Amino acid sequence: MKQRIAVLGSTGSVGANTLDVIARHPDRFEVFALSAATQVDLMLQQCAQFRPRFAVMAGEGPGRELARKVEGAGLPVKVLWGQGALEEVASHESVDAVMAAIVGAAGLASCLAAARAGKRLLLANKEALVVGGDLFLAAMRQGGAKLLPIDSEHSAIFQSLPEDPATWEARVEKIILTASGGPFRTREPATLRHVTPEEACAHPNWVMGRKISVDSATMMNKALEVIEARYLFGLAPERLEVVIHPQSVIHSMVQYRDTSVVAQLGTPDMRVPIAYGLAWPDRVASGAQALDFHALADMSFESLDSRGHRERFPGLSLAWDCLRAPPGTTAILNAANEVGVAAFLDRRIRFDQIHQVNVATLEAVTASKPESLDDLLGLDARSREAAGRVIGRLGN
């Protein structure tokens, strides 16, 4: 029987790669629903190819435009729009698995809906855990959902851990997340103030969206991944480590109590962790190129304490600071970073000022433990407002 998949964020890079893998296995997977923010024409193309039952747009304007075009094309697709519709398809009784690939806090509510409905949740949205934290994990337990991480690093860790989570605490010494170092790994820290959005989005190994590309350039993506790993795997923050590995061949590692290290290797292609999540516990062809060890260049590793990396990437240490701080602090960091990155991409602040926005917002907003989605959204909104005020001061 085919798995029916809802792909939330289908027009983004993760969503497009998910549809590529699904298209390779029509005997195993069926697209039940697609969602996007504003890209009507691309969504129309996806509807024509995959014939989902539902297509959801973020707002009424794009939704009505898509509905007109779907009707004109004679496609048997019901078009919906708005947050409620997104939650509806994520929790629909006919859905087996949900690919959660909506970037930012906008994807949080639909992730919670899928979790409470007991879906197999393929999590590419960092914010569900960075922002939702314990609340999200409680929803997973409540619904009996299965969580499969899609970030290449967290998928690698999941593949390298023992099958029984009850043994992780006793058998694992630490988790080691690898980081490419992004496009500025060797750049003089003093020159980062002159970085342009185009330079920050030019990742040497991965093809990604603009926001995550900037996060990779600042290494805030790794800070968020450390926070995510804390919630995914339950180890204390001091047992989470980051090492820079420029080639992006080893996607992450697990060191055991006996000092043995188990790692997952592969080409830097998001279709590999996507295919693993879709087919788990089976494995299917992903479409990615196989790793050629004969042609593989030397693999190298750099400590964060070497080559000026702490100065170059000051935001990374905020992960451990926030994990040790009161509950809710990680949500403040995430909101501040989203606002700061958007301001940089709009050329309203410098690249090096993203970190200033994050630090100043953490100082300005008092954390409180979120007990509900409304609490989370309220904390997120207050943090965004505070970050906006910081940006206003920096721009003057």
C-alpha positions in Angstrom: 0.0 0.0 0.0 1.3 3.4 -0.9 2.3 6.0 1.7 0.3 9.2 1.3 2.5 12.2 1.9 1.7 15.8 2.7 4.6 18.0 1.6 4.5 21.3 3.5 6.7 23.8 1.8 6.8 22.0 -1.5 8.2 24.9 -3.5 11.3 25.3 -1.3 14.5 23.4 -1.8 13.7 20.6 0.6 10.1 20.3 -0.7 11.3 20.1 -4.3 13.9 17.4 -3.4 11.2 15.5 -1.6 9.0 15.5 -4.7 12.0 14.4 -6.8 12.4 11.3 -4.5 8.7 10.6 -4.5 8.6 10.7 -8.3 11.3 8.0 -8.4 9.0 5.6 -6.4 5.5 5.9 -7.7 4.8 2.3 -6.4 5.6 3.4 -2.8 4.6 7.0 -2.4 1.6 9.2 -3.3 1.3 12.9 -2.8 -1.8 13.7 -0.8 -1.2 17.4 -0.2 1.1 20.2 -1.2 1.6 23.7 0.4 3.5 26.8 -0.5 3.6 30.5 0.5 3.3 32.6 -2.6 4.7 30.7 -5.6 1.5 30.1 -7.5 2.9 29.1 -10.9 5.4 26.6 -9.4 2.6 25.1 -7.3 0.5 24.8 -10.4 3.2 22.8 -12.1 3.5 20.6 -9.1 -0.2 20.0 -9.0 -0.2 19.1 -12.6 2.6 16.6 -12.1 1.5 15.0 -8.8 -2.3 15.5 -8.7 -2.6 15.9 -5.0 -6.0 16.0 -3.3 -5.2 19.3 -1.7 -3.0 22.4 -2.4 -2.7 25.0 0.3 -1.4 28.5 -0.1 -0.4 30.7 2.8 -2.7 33.6 2.0 -6.1 34.3 0.4 -4.7 36.2 -2.6 -2.3 33.5 -3.8 -4.9 30.9 -2.9 -7.6 32.4 -5.1 -5.2 32.9 -7.9 -4.1 29.2 -7.7 -7.7 28.1 -7.5 -8.5 29.9 -10.8 -5.5 28.4 -12.5 -6.2 24.9 -11.2 -9.8 25.1 -12.4 -8.6 26.5 -15.8 -6.2 23.6 -16.2 -9.0 21.0 -15.3 -7.0 19.6 -12.4 -8.8 17.6 -9.7 -7.2 19.5 -6.9 -9.0 21.3 -4.0 -7.3 24.6 -3.2 -7.3 25.9 0.3 -5.4 28.8 2.1 -4.5 30.0 5.5 -3.0 28.5 8.7 -6.1 26.5 9.5 -6.0 24.7 6.2 -2.4 23.9 6.7 -3.1 22.3 10.0 -6.1 20.5 8.5 -4.0 18.7 5.8 -1.1 18.0 8.2 -3.5 16.1 10.5 -5.8 14.7 7.9 -6.9 11.1 8.6 -5.8 10.0 5.1 -2.2 11.3 5.5 0.5 8.8 6.5 3.5 11.0 6.6 4.1 14.8 6.7 7.3 16.4 5.3 7.6 19.6 7.5 9.7 21.9 5.3 8.1 25.3 5.9 10.9 27.6 7.0 10.7 29.5 10.2 8.1 29.8 13.0 5.4 29.8 10.3 5.7 26.0 10.2 5.3 25.4 13.9 1.5 25.1 14.2 1.2 22.5 11.4 4.1 20.5 12.9 2.2 20.4 16.2 -1.0 19.4 14.4 0.8 16.5 12.7 2.4 15.4 16.0 -0.9 15.4 17.9 -2.5 13.4 15.0 0.1 10.7 15.4 1.7 11.1 11.9 5.1 10.0 10.8 6.7 13.4 10.9 9.7 14.1 8.6 11.1 17.2 10.3 13.1 19.6 8.2 11.7 22.6 10.1 14.3 23.3 12.9 11.9 25.7 14.6 9.5 23.0 15.7 12.1 22.0 18.3 14.1 25.2 18.6 11.0 27.2 19.4 8.6 24.4 20.5 11.0 22.4 22.6 9.3 20.5 25.4 5.8 21.5 24.1 6.5 19.9 20.8 7.9 16.7 22.3 4.8 16.5 24.6 2.6 16.7 21.5 4.6 13.9 19.9 4.0 11.7 22.9 0.4 12.6 23.1 -0.3 11.6 19.5 2.1 8.7 19.4 3.8 10.3 16.4 7.1 9.1 14.9 9.7 11.7 14.4 12.4 11.3 11.7 14.9 14.2 11.3 15.6 15.4 7.8 18.5 17.8 8.4 21.5 16.0 7.0 23.3 16.3 10.3 20.5 15.0 12.5 19.6 12.2 10.0 23.3 11.2 10.2 23.1 11.1 14.0 19.9 9.1 14.0 21.4 6.6 11.6 24.5 6.3 13.8 22.7 5.8 17.1 21.6 2.5 18.6 18.1 1.5 17.5 16.7 1.6 21.1 16.6 5.2 22.4 16.5 3.9 26.0 20.1 2.9 25.6 21.4 6.3 24.3 22.2 7.8 27.7 24.2 4.8 28.9 26.0 3.9 25.6 26.8 7.3 24.0 29.6 9.6 25.2 28.8 12.5 22.9 27.3 13.6 19.6 29.6 15.4 17.1 27.9 17.6 14.5 29.9 18.5 11.5 29.9 22.0 9.9 31.2 22.9 6.5 32.2 26.4 7.7 30.2 27.9 4.9 31.6 30.4 2.3 33.6 32.4 4.9 35.5 29.7 6.7 38.9 31.2 5.8 37.9 34.8 5.5 39.5 37.4 7.8 36.9 38.2 10.6 37.5 41.9 10.3 36.3 41.9 6.6 32.9 40.2 7.4 31.3 43.6 7.8 31.6 44.1 4.0 29.9 40.8 3.1 27.0 41.1 0.6 23.8 39.0 0.5 25.0 37.5 -2.7 28.3 36.3 -1.2 26.5 35.0 1.9 24.1 32.9 -0.2 26.9 31.3 -2.3 27.5 28.1 -0.2 30.4 26.0 -1.5 28.8 22.6 -1.0 25.0 22.8 -0.6 22.2 24.4 -2.7 19.7 25.9 -0.2 17.3 28.7 0.3 18.5 32.3 1.1 17.7 32.2 4.8 19.4 29.0 5.6 22.3 29.9 3.3 22.9 33.1 5.4 22.6 31.0 8.6 25.3 28.7 7.2 27.5 31.7 6.5 27.1 32.9 10.1 27.1 29.3 11.5 23.8 30.2 13.2 22.4 27.1 11.4 24.8 25.0 13.5 23.7 26.8 16.7 20.1 26.0 15.9 21.1 22.4 15.1 22.8 22.0 18.5 19.6 23.1 20.1 17.6 20.8 17.9 19.9 17.9 18.7 19.4 18.5 22.4 15.7 17.9 22.1 15.9 15.2 19.5 18.4 13.0 21.3 18.1 14.0 24.9 21.8 14.4 25.7 23.0 17.2 28.0 24.4 20.3 26.1 27.9 19.6 27.2 27.8 16.3 25.4 27.1 18.1 22.1 30.1 19.1 20.0 30.7 20.8 16.7 33.7 20.3 14.4 34.3 22.0 11.1 34.6 19.6 8.2 34.9 21.6 4.9 34.2 18.7 2.5 30.7 17.9 3.9 31.3 14.2 3.4 30.8 13.1 7.0 27.5 14.5 8.0 27.8 13.9 11.7 29.1 11.3 14.2 28.4 9.6 17.5 31.2 8.8 19.9 30.4 5.9 22.2 31.6 5.2 25.8 34.4 3.0 24.5 35.6 5.9 22.3 34.5 4.2 19.1 33.0 6.6 16.6 30.2 5.8 14.2 29.7 8.2 11.4 27.4 8.5 8.3 29.0 9.5 5.1 27.6 10.5 1.7 27.6 13.1 -1.0 26.1 16.5 0.0 22.7 15.9 -1.4 19.5 16.5 0.6 17.7 13.7 -1.3 19.7 11.2 0.8 18.2 12.0 4.2 14.9 12.7 2.6 14.8 9.2 1.0 15.9 7.7 4.3 13.0 9.5 6.2 10.4 8.6 3.6 11.3 4.9 3.4 12.5 4.2 7.0 13.2 1.6 8.2 13.8 0.5 4.5 16.2 2.2 2.2 15.4 3.3 -1.4 17.2 4.9 -4.3 17.5 8.7 -3.6 18.8 9.8 -7.0 22.0 11.2 -5.4 25.4 10.4 -6.8 27.2 7.6 -4.9 30.3 8.5 -2.9 33.4 7.7 -5.0 36.2 7.0 -2.5 38.8 6.7 -5.3 38.1 10.3 -6.4 37.5 11.6 -2.8 39.8 14.4 -1.8 41.5 14.3 1.6 39.0 14.9 4.5 40.0 17.5 7.0 38.7 18.7 10.3 39.2 22.0 12.3 38.5 22.8 15.9 36.3 25.8 16.7 39.2 27.0 18.8 41.5 27.1 15.7 42.0 29.5 12.8 40.0 32.3 14.4 36.7 30.5 14.1 35.3 31.7 17.5 35.8 35.3 16.3 34.5 34.5 12.8 31.4 32.7 14.1 30.4 34.3 17.4 26.8 33.2 17.2 27.6 29.5 17.5 28.2 29.7 21.3 24.7 31.2 21.8 23.3 27.6 21.4 24.9 26.4 24.7 24.1 29.7 26.4 20.4 29.5 25.5 20.1 25.8 26.5 21.4 26.6 29.9 19.1 29.6 30.2 15.4 29.6 31.3 12.9 27.8 29.0 11.8 29.9 26.1 15.2 31.5 25.5 15.8 29.4 22.4 12.6 30.7 20.9 13.8 34.3 21.5 17.1 33.5 19.7 15.3 31.9 16.8 13.0 34.9 16.3 15.8 37.4 16.6 17.9 35.5 14.1 15.0 35.3 11.5 14.4 39.1 11.8 18.2 39.8 11.6 18.7 37.7 8.6 15.8 39.2 6.8 17.1 42.7 7.5 20.5 41.7 6.2 19.0 40.3 3.0 17.1 43.6 2.6 20.4 45.4 3.1 19.2 47.2 6.2 22.0 45.9 8.4 25.5 44.6 7.8 26.3 40.9 7.9 28.3 41.2 11.2 25.3 43.0 12.8 23.1 39.9 12.7 24.9 38.7 15.8 24.4 42.0 17.4 20.7 41.7 16.8 20.6 38.3 18.4 22.5 39.3 21.5 20.6 42.5 22.1 17.3 40.8 21.7 18.2 38.0 24.1 19.1 40.8 26.6 15.9 42.7 26.0 13.3 39.9 26.2 12.5 38.0 29.4 12.1 34.3 28.7 9.0 32.4 30.1 8.2 28.8 29.8 5.6 28.4 27.0 2.7 26.2 28.1 0.7 26.4 24.8 1.0 27.4 21.2 -0.4 30.8 22.0 2.4 31.2 24.6 5.0 30.3 21.9 3.5 32.6 19.3 3.3 35.5 21.9 7.0 35.0 22.9 7.9 34.8 19.2 6.0 38.1 18.5 7.6 40.0 21.4 11.0 38.8 20.3 10.5 39.9 16.7 9.3 43.3 17.9 12.4 43.7 20.1 14.7 42.6 17.3 13.0 45.2 15.0 13.7 47.9 17.5 17.4 46.8 17.7 17.6 46.9 13.9 16.1 50.4 13.9 18.9 51.6 16.2 21.6 49.9 14.2 20.3 51.5 11.0 20.5 55.0 12.4 
